[in-house]
C-alpha cells in the first residue's frame, strides 16, 4: 500500500514529527511504502478560487508551487495521513493550505483510507481538527477511517504513545475490495447493490446520493436523466460489459445488455452489477423509477 503523510508541523524535531516517524516506522516494517511531505518547509500558497482546475484544465492547479510535488504522490496513494500540532483548536495553517489545494484534483484516484495524528499542549482541543478530518476526508472523499491518534502534554514522545503509533502503522493492511462503498438501487420490491469504483465520477455520485431517477428500458440499458456531475474524461472506457453502471452526459444508465455491440461507445463506468443482479434488473418494467442510495460498510465502526 502507498501511504502519503502530510506533516503540518514547522518543527523538524517536534512532537508531531516524532508521531509521524513512529507511524511511518510501523507501516514500513509491514511492507508499505510511505512518503512524508513536510508542508511547512515547502512553498505552498492558498487556493485562489480561480476555478482553473475545474473549468479550463481539469485536475490541474494554475499555481506552479510545491503542490506539484504532492499531487502525483496523492494520485498513487492508497492512504492519506494528516499530522499536525493543534493551533487555535484546528490544523496548522500550512497544512490547511495544502488541504485546500486538494480541490484541484478533486478526488485522488486511488485513495481509500485515512488517519489523523494530532499533538497538543493540553487535552480537549481537538474538535476543530477532527471535524475537518471527518467531513472533508472521511465524508467527502469516502475514505475508511484508520484512526485518530492524539497526544497532549507529557504524552508527547512518551514510550506508550510511540509504541501505539508503531503498532497502528504495522497493523495496516492493503485496501480490501470487499470493503468498498456500494451503490444501492431500489425499484419496488427489487434491490440490488453494486460496488463503486475509484473514478472521479463515482466519488462525485456518492456525494449526490440519495437520489431518485426515472427512466425507461432502451433494450440495452435503463436510461435515466441525471444532472451532469464531475468526471475525468481520461477515465472513460470504450464499450461496456453487461451489468456496468454509467454516469455521464446527463444520464444514469444501467447497461444490462448489448456488450457485444458496445465497442463504438465511450462510457463512464462507476459500478458493476453481478450477473445474478443484472438478470434481476432485466425483469423490471419498461418504465420505472429507481431510488439510489449509498452503503458504506465502515460507518458503523
Buried (B, 14 or more C-beta within 10 A) or exposed (E): BBBBBBBBBBBEEBBBBBBBBBBBBBBBEBEBEBBBBBBBEBEBEEBEEEEBBBEEEBBEBEBEBBBEEBBEBBBBBBBBBBBBBBBEEBBBBBBBBBBBBBEBBBBBBBBBBBBBBBBBEEEEBBEBBBEBBBEBBBBBBBBBBBBBBBBBEEBBBEEEBBEBBBEBBBEBEBBEEEBBBBBBBBBEEBEBBBBBBBBBBBBBBBBBBEBEBEBEBBEBBBBBEBEEBBBBEEBBBEBBEBBBBBBBEEBBBBBBBBBEEBEEBBBBBBBBBEEEBBBBBEEBEEEBEBBBBBBBEBEEE
